[in-house]
Amino acid sequence: MTWLRAFGEVVRSGLTLEETRLEPLLALRTAAGVAIVLGLALWLVSPAYAASAALGAYSAGGATFQRTWRPRKVIALGAGAGLALSTFVGYLAAGRLVTFLPLLTVWAFAAGMAWAVGSTAGIVAATTVGSMLVTITLPTSVGRALEHAGVIALGGVAQAVLILLFPIRRWGAHRDALADALAAVADYARRLRHDPTAPFDPEPLMRARDAAAVTPSQARTRPPVLHGPRGLAERIRPVVAALADPDVGAPAEGPGRDRARELLDAAADVLDSAARSIRRGTPAEVPPGSADVLRVDEEHEVLEGPARQTAERLVELLGEAAEIAGSGGPRGKTPTLHGPAGAQFLVRPTMFRLVPVVVRAVRRELRRDSPVFRHAVRLAAVATLGYLIAARLPLGHGYWAPIASVMVMRPDFHRTYARAVARLAGTLAGVALATGMVRALGPDAHVFGALTVVSAGLSYTLIRTGYAYSQCFTAAYVVFLLGMGGQAWEQTVPERVVLTLLGGALAMLAYVVFPAWETPRLPGRLADWLAANGRYAAAVFRSYAEPTREHHADMRRALLASREARAAWQEAYDRARQEPVRPRGLTSREAEEAQEALKGFGRAAMLMESHVPRADSRLVPEAERLAEALEADTAQAAVDVREHRNPDWGRVEEALHAWEGAAGDRSPAMRRGAELQKRALEDLATAVSRTPLERDVGSAREEQRVRAAVAAEDDDQDPRPGVGDGAGDGERPASRSGK
């Protein structure tokens, strides 16, 4: 992608209005927190303290809108504490540049490294840098600095108290994640009716698993309906895929295919009902027609063999889903789900036990080629440079430039540039709106305080519809806040626009100077996905070879690792497509074809997983050899992909050939799945191997080098004229190139 096209995509993305569900009640509650602390500080103390209180409450409230599974009140308290600490520490070093600049650099670097923990930690840490830059101009002594830090922390406490007293849709995000997982499987079942090889994006299942991880205190208060349905969605997904696939399930045409379509449609209806029940916390009825379809008639059932077994398994699982749909939430009967014996909830570390986890995550990213480390370096350099440049400009409020840089910078190119464009556009619109209102209403601290609260509420309401639209009211919030403190709009508005433009330009320039492109990392991401898929396929085969509980657990762990590797590849691939960088190692066509091949490879393993025998079933000894061959070949192929060599599947071919000579075929579904995997591996080799033209060009160049080397050798050994002429010169290189 060229720079011109990339910048066009950046502008479009930065100004796009995202279609998402608004949460006005949450915005109203958070804006009320801003109003309470701002009003009390304005009434009891002074506008300067009111500005600090509003900053703490506003930033802590904004942190609660980040996508996280921890309780919102914990996020508010943590954000308020971080803002207070950065304010006080910043003031202690703010007397001289020789002390403040090193502190700012180190603090910004640490804020950038916080992305190693997650996006929520990175965003909240960035707000602490902004707090350090703004509020150090307010106190006049260490005592006053402590007071301002306490007022800022009070803003976070106020938000946490409001969340505790006025809970809105408690466990709502967790309900949505689980309902989305069930709805995704329902949509998958409907698409399988018309396309038996339809793709499935596992992201909703991954998000539901992440939401299912809770702390011990959360586990005691979690609604019962959130305990088991995630595992149910995981088990239904491979079953519907196996039923729809003509290779291992229902026939491609005829009454069997019609019966499979009926079952898939009924499965979608039942799963949608369960999703509605979980999302709303109320019982949802399964359509009577779908319930009739799910009755398997022993005498008149048209499906046979593995397809019939799959249909019976699907009906059994959908019975559990129908039980969930009829139970509803806390007001209904708690459904009884049949999961693995001794299953426990997924543990999420508490805030105190999170410290060693954070240390390990940051340590893993402390390397030069890490996007998080490069982001931290850029953040530290830009914050320091922006502060120095703005300090030398004949403008007040110079901290706006580094704040703009810090708040728009992200570890990847596209989001950094899109947010820079969005922030500038939102700032222009916001200051224009605020300026008009200030001129119309005149200077009044109480009026400005009310407008500050209204602007904060509108910013919270639009926080998930697009950064530009939320930033519009954030800019207005800042203008009203400064106006409340006595700043004239004639000064603040031009300064805000110019310094925001400067900060955005510095952020964009920093990524050009010290980028972290994903394009060169695509072969490595593809290799990781290939190796993870190979381990998953091998684990499935081992479950056939010896269906024990330990092998089933290994298969589950390998599946989760495969999904994580796929998600890492998908994220890198999506970012690379938006980067103005030429392909390195993998062209766009090769990456797309390799992606489709690996999806097919993983899908074949999933189809086999749906037919994995139970613990009391007969063994399939041929599967163990195939598992070892798959794991060894995919591991070696991952190394070959990283080093741009053509992969080879010799061990897999030998294992399949040995299987053909074995007496009998005790698992036709597994055999067919193995053939599908072999075909997918061949497609992958075709995608990443050099094309015939490239091989021809390489051979021609090699032949030219051999000719030149032979000619030079002959010239050194025999200087007589005529040697090296004629057909003899053509024969020697030809014989060498043929070896």
C-alpha angles and dihedrals in degrees: 000000000000122000091247093053092042091053090049089054089048093054092046093049094045093053098039117122106226117218105232138139112270119226105207095165092056090047091049093051093048092047088051088058089055091047094050098052094038094049094047093048092047092048099041105031128007143297090263091059089043089056091053092046092049091048092053095044093044096048094043090049092050090052090060090063093062117108103261136134096219119100112280093230090059090052091049093050092046093049092048092050092049092049092049093049094049090049095052096042090046092053092051090058098034098092096084136020091231089066102029099049095056090047092049091048094050094043093049091048090052090048089053092049089053086079086076087074096046145291094280092056091046094051095045090047090052090055090057089059089053091049091052091053096047109039099044086078093060108060122070100195142019090262091052090047089056090049093051091047090051092049090051091050088049088061090059091046091051091053091048092050092051090050089051095046098040109033113186117203095338112216086010096138091049091049091050093050093051093043091049090054092053092044090051091055089047091053089047091054091052093050090049089062090070102022114036090192097046114151123246125209108216093200095103090053091048091049091049090051091050090050091049092063107096139168119250091259091051091048090060093056101034113120112254092236090066094060106079118010093086091066088047091057089048091054096044096052098069091040095058090044092052092047093052097043111097092209098060103009139032118000118265094247141014135045091324091060091047090051091050091052091052092051092047092050091049090048090054091051093050093047092048090052091051090048092052091048093053095042095050100029091232133107116270123198123232112230110259092230091058091050090054092051091054093061107104112212109209093207103039101034107129097198116092140187118356091355091059092047089051092049092051090049091050093051090051093052093044089055088063090047091051089051089055092049092052096045099056121187133313092322093060137060116293108246119236110229123192105224132153115305113265094013112169133195120270108261122230115192118246120243092266095046089047091075097082089043090055092047092053093046093050092046091054090055097048095104132103097244094051115111089214093053092047090048090052091051091049092047093051094046095046095045091052096042093045091051092050094047094046091048090059095048119095090244134103125232092038090170089079091078097058090039090056090050095047095048097049099042118103131170092257133062102236099051092044093054094039092052091047090055092043093049093052093047092046092046093052092050094043098049090045090053093045093046092054092051093046092052091048097047102034128217113322122144095208094048090048089050091054091048089049091057093046091050091049091051093050090047090053091047093055097036093111099038096073138316094246094057095045091045090055091067092037088060090048089049091055093048092050091045092053090044089055088056092053101264114146116236091226087069103035100047100056091040092051093052097044095045093045089053090049093049093048092048091051091050092051093045092050091060091052093050097043109017131174101209118189094203096083090047096057096095090053093048090048091050091051091051092048093051092046092049089049092054090048093050091047090050090053091052091048089054087057092046093050116002100207130147090248092055091048089053090049089051091053093049091048091051092053091048090050091052092050091050091048091050090050090050093047092050092048092045093050091049093046091054089059097047124100090228130115116244115268119196094346126048120213092257093048092048092050094047092046090050092053091047093052091046088055091048092053092044091055090053090049091052090053091047090062089061098043106139123242124252093268094050127108121273126251105209094184090066095068093060091047090049092054091047093050094048093047096045096046091047091052091043090054089057090047092051091052091050094042095247126139112261122234130207100196097134092050091051091050092049092050091047091052089049090056089059093050118106113257131349110253096176115036092172091056092046092051091048090052090054091050090051092049090052091050091050090052090051089051091051090050091050098050099032121094115269121247090255091054090048091049092049091047092049092048092050091047090050091051090051091050092048091051093047093049092046091050091048092050092048090054094048101040119023093182114124117252096034109124094030125112134024096322091076091056095050099055097055090042092055091049095047090051094059 
